[in-house]
Amino acid sequence: MDMAGIRRIPVLLLTTWAATRLLLLLFVLKVIVFPGPDVTTDVSSTYQGWYEVLRAGTYPLDDVTWQYPPVAALPILSPALLPFLDYAQAFFVLVCLTDLVVLALLLYAGRGPGRTRRGAWVWVVGVPLMGPTVYARYDVMVTAVAVAALVAGVRHPRVMGALVAFGALLKVWPALLLLGAVRLRAWVSAAVTAVALAALCALAMPGAFDFLTFQRERGTEVESLGALVFHVARWFGWDGGVYFNYGSMEFLGPHVDVVSRAALLLSVLAFGWLLLWRLRARRLTPHTLADAAFVAVLMFTVTSRVISPQYMVWLVGLAAVCLCFRGSVMVRPAYCVVAASLVTALEFPVWFAEVVASDWWGVTLLVVRNGLLVAAAVLAARELWRSTVTAPSSSVSVPGQAARAREPLTS
């Protein structure tokens, strides 16, 4: 390899990734004990339990904590690829390898004119800030599919559509990536792939879509934006409490249903704003696809009645794709998300007991984390609107690719 090729190797980036991921593995393998409750029990107990049920040829029909689309069976079954390790060890190793795949995708996306490695750095730094939880859930795998879809989307809309459909049947939220797609080919590919995969899953094992009935009685999860109402209300004698319900710690009691409906209303309003943006957007550039995906997922995360710590993985991944483009307007929202990732690790698992108890310190951490997410959502929505609706259409930064992005939906 010549000297120019050596200089192109991001040595510091790769070294930082290796060091931080080794630390994460040491945490989840319990070589080093991370403060707070053990976050790996979801893998060694819940996931492994589902693994045994799935291997028997059925989805978890009687387990209300199974709230995932049918293709989620694949990451749960994936440790079978490494039979020489126990289930949890194999899962952690596979998540780490998937993490590396995401980095490779971001490095590829950051090559060429108008691109930068800034997005890869967001991923390398942002992921370990979440602590060991990031490796103890399958969300890195879902995020890898979403990142691959966005990277492919600029030039290969059919590939993007297929990946979006696959991701949506892994964990629903990747469906939001289609909001920024302008060509019909992406939508048709997504629809065809989704129907084919759904039919295959339904034929393969019973109970593929029973998860749709498992969330009717959910409350408001203690880390969500709406939960702050009840954290404060507890200080003034609110007659309710925190219970383990449907797989998470939730508030149950008087008026919880009102706050849950308000969260749903906010999600509907967010979707309405996104549709309005889609109808009004005129200045479409290569990074608009990633920017719009980031805004959509961020808005739905903030308005959800559940904000689990692993949701931050999605946001960091999408923010990283945005920042692979020099022209992206998502710089400040992306940094807000990275900062929120650090605070998330503090509120879960480090001081989660204080959060559940509505202690002043736990509530302060939630206010800061959720405040950063709200600020990111507002900034991101404003910047997306300004850059695509009110900005002059003549100021496109990459004419060739932007012209392709403006092709009509019937192309």
N, C-alpha and C positions, 0 to 999 in steps of 0.2 A: 504493500500500500504506500502511495506517495505521501509527501508531507501535507499536501492539500487535503487528501482524504482523511489523514489522521486528525487534522484540525477540525474537520466536520463532525467528528465523533464527540457527542456531548458528555465528556468524561465526568464532569462535576454533577450533571443531572443524573447520570446512571449510578454514580457512586452514592448520591443522596438517596435515590430510590432503593438501592440495595441495603443501605444502612437502616433506613426507616422501616423497610419491610421485614428485615431480620428482627428488628425490635418488636414489630407487631406479632410475628410468629412466636417469639419468645413469650409474649404476653398470653396469647391464646393457648399455647402449649403449657402454660403455667410454670415455665422456667423462671420467669420474673412475675411476681404477683402485682397486678394492677389494682389500685385502690377501688373500693366499692364492691358491690355484689358481683358474683361470677357471671359474666356475660356469655359464656360458652355453653351454658346448659341448654339453650335453645337448639344447639347442634347435637350435643351428646344425648339429649333426652327427647325433645320434640321432633327434630328432624330425623333422628335415627328411628324413632317410633313410626313416623310416616313412611320411612324407607322400608321397614318390615311389612307394613300394610300394602304399599305399592308393589313390592316384590311378589306379594300374594295374588296380584292381579286385579286390584280394585283401588279406587280412591278412598281416602278416609271418610267414609259415609256418615259416621256418627260422631265426628270430632268437629265441634263448632269452631275450634281454633284454625282449622283448615279453611282459609279465606282467600285462596289463590286460584287463578285460572289454571286450566288443565296442564299446560306445558310446564308449569312449575314443577311437575313431577321429574323433569329431566335434571335440574340441579340437585334435587333431593336424592335422586338415584346415582348421581355422578360419582360419589366415592367408590362405587363398584369398579371404576376404572383403575383404582390403585388397591388391589386386594391384599397387598403385602403390608398395608397400614390399617390401623383401626379406623372406624367410621369418621370420628372427629378429626383425627390427624389428616386423613385423606381429603376431607372437606377443606380444611385450612390450606393445605398445599395447593389444591385446585383453585381456590379463591386467589391465592398469591400469584399463581400462573396467569389467571385471568386479569389480575391487576397489571401484570407485565404486558399482556396483550393490549390493554387500554393505552398504556404508555407508548407502545409501538405505533398504534393507530394515531395518537396525537403527534408523535414525531413525524409520521408520514404526512399528516394534515398540515403540519407547520413548515413544510418544505416549499420552496418556490417563491416567486414574486408576490408581494403583498401578504406573505405568511410569516409566522414567527414561532419560536419555541416557548413563548410565554404561556401558551395553553398547557404544554407538557409540564411546566413548572407548577402551574396551579394544581394539577393532578398529583404530582409528586409531593408537594407540600400539604395540600388540603386533606388528602386521605389519612395520613397518620395523625393529624390533629384530632380526628374523631375517636382515637383510642382503639382498643381491641374490638369494639362492637363492629367495626367495619369488616373484619374478617370472620365474624361469628354470625353473619347473615348472608343470604344469597344475592343481596342487592348489587354487589360488584359485578356479578354475572349479568344481571339485567342491564346495568349501566353500560357494560361492554357492548351489548347488542345495540343499545341506543346510540352510543358513540359511533359504532360502525355504520349505522344507518345514516347519521348526519354527515359523516365523512364521505360516504358513497353518494349522498343525495345531490350534490352539485352537478355531477356529470352522469350519474346512473340512477335515474328516478325509479326504474323498475326494481333494482336491487334494494334501494331504500324502502320502497313499499313492502317488499317481502320481509325485510328485517324488522320494520315497524310492526307488521302483523305478528311476527314471531315474538317480538318483545311484549306486545300487548297481551298475548296469551301466556306470557311469563308472569307479568305483574301489572297489567292494564295501562299504567301511566305512559308507556312509550307511544300509545295511540295519539297523544297530544302532539307528537312530532310532526304529524301530517298537517297541522294548522298553517305551517309556513310553506308547504309544498304548493307549487303553482302549476304543475303539469299533471294532466289527467292520468298519465301512465303510472305515477306513484300511487294514486288513489286506487286505480284498478288493480294494480299488483297487490296492494295491501288487502283489498277486499277478497280477491281470489285466494290468496295465501291464507287469510284468516278463515274463510269458509272450509278450505281443504284441511287445514290443521284441526279445526274444531270438529269436523266430521271424523277425522282419523282418531282423535282422542276419545270421542263419544263411542266409537265402534271398538276401540282397543280395550277400554275398561269401563265398568259402570261407575256412575257418580261424577262424571267429568265436570258437570256444571252445578252440582249441589252447593258449591261454595256461595252461589248467589243468594241462598236463603239463610246464610249463617251470620248475617250482620243486622238483622232487623231490630234486635233489642240492645244494640250497642249504646253506651253512654258517651260522655265526652272524655277523651284521653287526657291524663293529667299534664302532659307537656304541650298541649295544643294552645292556640291563641285564646280560644273561648274558655279554656280551663282557668285562666287568670281570674275570671269572674268569681269562680267558686273558691279559688285559693284565698282571695280577699274576703269573700263572704264567710268563710270558716272563722275568720278572726272576729266576726260579729255574730257568731252563734248559728250559722246556717245549719239546718237540720238535714244533713246529708253526709256522705262519706266517700272514701276511696276504696274500691274493691277490685280484685283481679277478675276481669270480665272479658270473655271472648279473646283471651290471649294477651291482654294488656291491663295496666292499672288505669281505671277509669273512675270518674265521678258519677255516682248514682244518687238520686234524691230529687227533692223539689226543684222544678224549673230547669232541670238538665235537658229535658226534651225541648224546651224553648230555645236554649242556647244551641243545641244540635241542629234545630231547624234554621236558626239564624245563620249558622255556618254553611248549611246547604244553600240557603238563599244567597249568601256571599259568593259561593262557588258558581251559582247560576248567573249572577251578575258579572263575575269574572269571565265566564264563557261568553256572555253577551258582548262584553267589551272586546274580547278576542275576535268574535265574528265581525263586529263593526270595524275593527282594525283591518281584518282581512279584506273587507269590501272596499275600504278607503285607501289601502296601501297602493302607492304608485311607484315609488323608488325602490326597486328590488335589486339587491346586490348579492354576490355569492355568500356573504355571511348572514343575510337575512334569515335563511332557513334555520341556522343554529340560534340566532338571536331570538327568533320567534318561539322556538322550542323551549329555550331557557325561560323566557317570560311566561309561557303557558304553564310549564311545570311549577315554576316558582309561585305563580298566583294560586294554583290549585293546592299547593302544599300549605301556603299561608292560611287559606280559607278552610282547610280540612278540619274535621273534628278530631283527627288523629295526626300528630306530628311525631312519629317515632324517630329515634336517633339515626337509624339507617337511611331515612329519607334524605339526609344531607349528602349521601353518596351520589344520589341522582343529580342534585344541584351542582355539586363540585364537578361531576363529569360533564354536564352540559355547559357549565361556565368555562371549563377547559377547552371545549370545542370552539366556543365563541372566541376565546382569546388566541386561538391559532391564527385568526385573521387580524391583520394590523388595523383594518378599518372598522372592527367591531366597536359598537357603542356600549358594550356591556362591561367595561372595565371596572367601574365603581361598584355596580351590583355584584360582580364576581368577587371582588375583594370583601364585600360585606358578607357574602356566603362563606368565604374562607374563614373570616373572623367568627362567624356564627358556628362553624364546625368546631372550633376550639372551645367555645362556651358550651356547646352540646356535650362534649366529653366531660366537662366539669359537672353539668347537671345530671348526666347519666354516663357512666355509673358512679362517678366519684361522690357526688352529694345527692344521690337519688333519694336516700332516706329523708333528707331535708325537704326535697320536692314533694314527696308523698305526704309528709306531715304538714305541708304548707308553712314550713318554717320561713322566717323572713329572708334567710340567706338563699334557700332554695327558690323562693318566689323571685328574689332579685335576679338570680341566674336566668330564670325563665323570661323575665321582663327584658333582660339584655339580649338573650338569644332570639326571642320572638320579635323584639324591636328591630334587631338587625335584619331579620327576614322580611319584615314589613317594609323597612327602608329600602331593602334590595328590590322588592316587588314594585314599589312606587317608582323608584329610580329607573328600573328596567322598563316598565311600561311607558314611562314618559319618554325615555330615550328611543324606544322602538317606534313610538308614534312620531316623534320629531324627525327621525332619520328616514322614515318611509312614507309618511303622510304629508307633513308640512315642508320637508326639505325639497329644494328644486330638483326635478328629475334629471337635469343636465349634469349633476355633480356626481355621477356614477364613477367609482374609483377603478373598477376593472371592467372596461367596456365589453370585451369579448364574452366573458362569463356572465355579466349582468344581462347582456342581450339574450343569452340562452335562458336566463332566469325569467325574462319577461315574455317568453313564448306563451301563446294562448293555451288554455287548459285542454284544448282538443288536439294539441300537437302529439 
